Amino acid sequence: MKYITGLLAMLLPILSAAQSSSIKALSIEDTVPRVKIDSIINYAAASAHLADFQDGLLLLDFWSTWCSACIRTFPKMDSLKRKYKTLQVLLVNAQSRTTNDNRPKIERTLNRLNERTGAHISLPVIYDNNQLDSLFPVLYVPQVVWIQKNKVIAITGSDQVTAANIEKALAGDTVNVHMKKDQFSFDRNIPLFVNGNGGSGKQMLFRSLVTGYIEGIGGWKGEHVENNKVTGCYFLNQSLLDLVEEAYADLNIYQANRTIIESTNENFKNSGDPSFKYQHSFCYELVIPPGTQKQMITYMKEDVKRYFGVVVKNESRKMKCLVLKKSATYKAPQQNSLRGHFDLEADSRKKYIFNRSILFAVHALNEYTPVPIIDETHTKDDISLDLPYDLSDIKGLKKVFANAGLDLKEEEREMEVTVIADL
């Protein structure tokens, strides 16, 4: 199965979250005590107090240098701070000593972000502050603490930090956000409800369980294995599309632009609302007698049909696509001994593919284009491309390929696609 263990968009685990401190962790409506800040970057003074930043709305954005999802939100946070004069944002490096984050490491992280994206982050960065770590313990970063009039008004993920929510808070209105509350006692390696992990169940031999989104346990996928035998799998806070694709991994061999969703199930229809995942994600856990992965997949398919009324099939359909061919002016690039590399990161200013095969370029770009790209160049030549910022920009891609002596034309082709449909 194509499991990717340990990632849910923007929810990543701190290595050791429990803080051995007598300081009481704060909750919503609690008053924030006086906090001295001795280690701070991007600030005029060498030290400060948290109260220095509490004239309006204060956001404490907890992060770590290894959390790319955290760093990706810095430009947004910086932009919002510039937009709202009474908004203060502090980037709080969580549990710095546990994660071995120090000032040079943090500054290198900020410099790399600037070099790669052009984003110059002017927000103050706090690190190695045990008092803040104890007042606001965190298991999954990013975590944003909202403070107003010296009281905690919300603890959320960074996805809830929007202009609309900030304006409501600044106006004194109630902010309707999804509250984040990490479960520090949860162990993803123990099946749900087993050994106190939600209840008892030591004698359980077979179980198929589906729940809605569970706050505070992160997002994970994995298998249960004992003595080299598969005993089940778990999907925690995952989308229905992700669950269906995993259940039908043997059929769903095509990229997203060759996957057609014909199901009427509302859980496939992401509206772009940042809170969509909280209403439309699921936890699925399967516990079976020791067996094979193939047996487990069979059970998963049955459960997808049973619980969600969805089936997956492969079909041959005629559909619009982009066909890449050599132009009359095409000349094979000179062989280059330099190692191929690429950068297709969403926030990178310069996206490129250097000295990689045309087949690789086509496969990589198919992750971004709304319609499939088909390689009909019939060559194994390596290629270098300076790509448009928006990798779904078909007009821009056509221009890039034209510069390389290749034509990218809109045509129709009979091709294999994966269809997700209702039973």
N, C-alpha and C positions, 0 to 999 in steps of 0.2 A: 504494500500500500504506500501511497505517496504522502506519508505523514511528515509534517513539519512541526517538530516538538517545541513547544514553549513560546509561540508567538500569537498574540491577538493584537491586532492593530492597536498600538499605543498602550498596551498593558504589559509591562515587562517586570520581572521580579528582582527586588533587591536581594543580595546574597544572604544577608542576615538581618532580618527586620526587627527582631525583638530587642528592645533597649532595656538593659539592666539599670533602671533608674527609679528613684522614689518619686520623681515628678509625675503628676497625674496627667494623663493624656486628655486633651481638650475635645469637647463635642460641640455640636451646634448650640448657639446661645451662650456658651461659656465666655467669660472675660479673659482676655489674653494678658498674662502677667508681664512685668518688665523683663525684657530680653536684651542682654548686651551682645553686640556683634563685634568680635575682635578680628575676624578673618573675612575681608571683603575686597572684591575687585570691582573696577569701574565706579569708584566712589572717591569724592574729593578728600575725605578724611580716612585715616587708618583704622578707625573704629566708629561705631554708631550704636544706636539703640533702635529697636523695632518701632518704638513710638515716634521716631523721627519721620516715618513714612506713612503715618496714619491720618493725614489731613482729610482724605476722602475715602476711596475704596482701595484696599490693599490686597493684592494677590501674591501669595507665596507659591511659586511654581517649583515643586520638588522634582529633582532630576538626578541623573548620573551620567558620567562621560561615556559609558558603554551603551547607553540607551539612545539609539539613533532616532527613535520615535519622539523622544523628549526634545532632542536638539533640533529636530525638524520644525518644532513649533516656536522656536525662539524668534524668528523673523515676525511671525504673527503677533506674538506677545509684545515685541518691540514696537510694531506698527500701532497696536492698540494703545500703548502707553503714550505715543506721540500724538494720537488723535484726541485723547481725553486728558485734559490738564489735571483733573482731580483723581486720576487713576495712578496708582503706584504698583509696579511689578518688581518683585525680587526673585531672582533665580537662586533657589536654595539647593545646593548640592547635598543630597541625602546621604547620611551615614558615611561621610568622607573617609573615615579611618577604616571602616569595614571594607569599602570598595577600593581603597588605596588611591583615592582621588586627592590630589594636592594642587597648590596654586600653579606650578608649571604645567601639569597635565591639563588642568582646566583651561589655561591660557592657550595651550596648543590646540585644544578642541575648538575654541572660539576662532582662532586664527585659521584653522582648516575650513571651518564653516564659511568664513569670509572669503578665502581663496577660491572655494568651490562654487559658492553661490553669489558672492558679492554682498552678502548681508553683513553689515557692521552692527554688532549688538552692543548697545550702549547701556543696557539694563545692569544694575548692580548685581553682583554674584556673591552669595554668601556660601562659605564652606566651613567644614570642621566645626559645626555648632551643635554640640550635644544637647543643649537646652531645646532648640527647635526640633531636633530629632525626637526628643522625648515628649514634647508637647503635641507633636503631630506625627506619630509613628506611621510608617508607610511600608507596605509589602510590595505593592506594584506601582511603579512610576510610569508616566508622570502622574503626579497628584497635585491639585491646586486647592489651596486653602483661601477662602474669601473672608476678609476681615473688614468690618465697618464699625466705626464708633467703638473701637477696641473690643468688639465681640465677634466671635466666629459665626458667620451667617450661612456658610456652605463649605462642603468639602467635596470636590468633584474631580473628574478626569479633565484633561485639557480640551476635550471635544466640546465641553459645555461653556468654554470661554468664548463667547461670541459678542459681537457689537451690540446685538439686541439685548442680551442678558446683562451686559455691563451698563447699558443705558437705563435699564429698569432698576438696577441696584443703585446707581448714582442718583436716580430720581426718588429713591426711598420706597419704591414699589417692591412687592414680594417677587422674588426671582424663582420661577418654577424650573428648577434644574434637577438632573438626576444625581442623587447623592452617592458618593463613593464610600464604601465601608469595607475595608479589607478584613478577611477572616484569618487571623494569624495561626489558628489551630488547625486549619485545613491542610491535609496532606494529599496531594494529587496522586501519589503512588498507592494510596489505599482506596479501594472502591467506595463510592458514596455510601454512607450509612453503615460502614463496617468499622469495627474497633473504635466506636465513638465518633467516627468521621461522618456524623449525621445520624447515627443510630447503630443498632447491633445487626449482625448478619453473618456470623462466623460459619454457620452451617449451610449457607446459601450455595447451591451448586449451579443454578441457572437463573439468570435474570436479564430482562430487557427493560430499560428505564428511560423515559423521556421526560424532561422538565423544561420549563421556560428558563429565561436568563436568571442566573444566580449571582448576586452581587458579592464581590470580594474574593472570588476564587481564581480570578484571571481567566485566560483562554488557552486551552491546551488540547493536544491530540496525542494519542499514544496507544500502545498495546499492553495488555497484561500478559506476562510470560512466566511460566514456572517450569523448571527442568527442561528447557528448550521446547516446551509445548505452549501453544497459544491458549490462554484462558479467557480472553476477552479484549475489549478496547474501550477507550473513553474519548469523548468529544465534549469539552467543556466550553460553554458560551460560544458556540460556532453557528454560522449561518446555515440555513437549510440547503443552500446551493453547495456549500462546502461539504456538508454531510452526504448529500446525494452523490456528489462527485467521488467521494471516497468509497461509498458503497458500490459504485459502478466503475471503479478505477480500471477494470479490465475493458470496459466499453468506452469510457470517457477519455479517449486518447488524443483528443484534439484541443486546440487552444480556444480561448473564449470566443473569438470571432467566428469559430466554426461550431459553436454550441448554441442551439436554438431552444429557447424556453417557450413552450406552448402551454404549460400548466397555468391554470387560473388561480393557483395558490398565492394568496396575498404576501406570503413570506418571501417570495422571489422579487417583489416589486419595491426595491429600495428607492424611496422618494428623495434621497439626499439629505433628509432630516438627520442631524447628528444624534438624535435619540432613537433612530430607527432600530439600531441593533439591540437596544434594551427591551423592545417589545417583540422582536422578530429573531432572536437568537435562541439556541436550544442547548441543553445538556443531554447527551445520549450516552448511556453506558450499557455495555453488553458483557455479561459474565456467563461463560460456558464451561462445560467439562473440558479438561485438557485435550487439545486437538490441533488442527492445522489452520493456517491462515485462510485457506480456501473454504473450509467449513465455516469459519467466522464470517467471511464475506457473504456466504449464502444466507446466514441469519440476518446480516445487516440489510441485504436487499429485501428480505421479507418484512423487516421492521419498517423500512422506508415506505413500502407499499401499505403496510398495515396502519401506521401512524399518520402518514402524510398523503396517502393516495396518489403517489407519484411513481412513475416507471421511466426507465431510460432505455433508449434503443438507438442503434446506428442506422442511418438511411443514406441513400445517394440522392442528392437533390441538385437541381440546376440553380445556381445563385450568382449574384454579382460578386466580382472579385477584382483584384489588381494583379495583372500578369507582368512579370519582369522578364524582359528580353534584351538581347544585345542590339544596339543600334548599328547603323551602317558605319558609324565612326568609331566603334568600340575597338580599343587596343588593350591587349592584356597588360596589366601593370607589371613593372619590373619586379623580379623576385626580391623580397626584403627579408633579411635575416633577423630583423628586430622582432622581439616577442610581441604578439598581438595583444591588445587590451581594448577596453571600451568603458564608457561611462554613460549610462542611461537613467541615472537617478533623477527623480522628478524635480528636485530643487537645484540641480546643477545648471549653471548658466550655459556651459558648453557641453553639449551631448555629442558623442562621436563613437565611431567604431574604427579601430586602427588595425590594419593587417590581419583581418579575419576573413574567413571564406564567405562567399556570397550566400551560401546556404545558411551559415550562421547568422548573417545580417537579416535575412528574410525571416528566419525563425524568431529572432529577437524582436524584430519590429512587429511581428504578428501578435505580440503581447499587448500592443498599444493601438493598432489600427482597427477601425470599426468593421472593416471587411477583410477577408483573407488576402494575403499576398502569396502568389504562386511563382515559384522560380522555374522559368523556362529558358534560362540562359545556357544550360547544358555545359557548364564550365565549373571547374574546381578552383578557379583563380581566387586569390585573396584580394581583399578590397579595403580601402580606407574611405570613410564618409564623415563629413562634418554635417551633423544632423540638425534639423530645426528644433527649437526649444520645445514645441508641442509635437510630440512624436505621433499624434493622431492627425496631424496636418498633412493631408494627402497632397495638396498642391505643393507644399514645401518639400515633401519626400520626392515627388516627381522631379523637381528642380535639382535636388541633391543627386539622384540617380542619373539624370541627364548629364550632369557635370562629369560623371564617371563613365559616360558612353553607354548608358543603359536606359531603356525605355520602360516606364511603368504606366501601363494602359489599363483602363477600365474595360472589362469584358465579362462574359458569362461563361461558367464552366460547370460541368457535372462533377460533383465532388462528394466525398463522404463527410457527413456531419453527425454530431451527436444531438439527439432530440430528447428533451425532458418534457414529458407529457403527463396528463392525468390518466389514471387507470380507466 
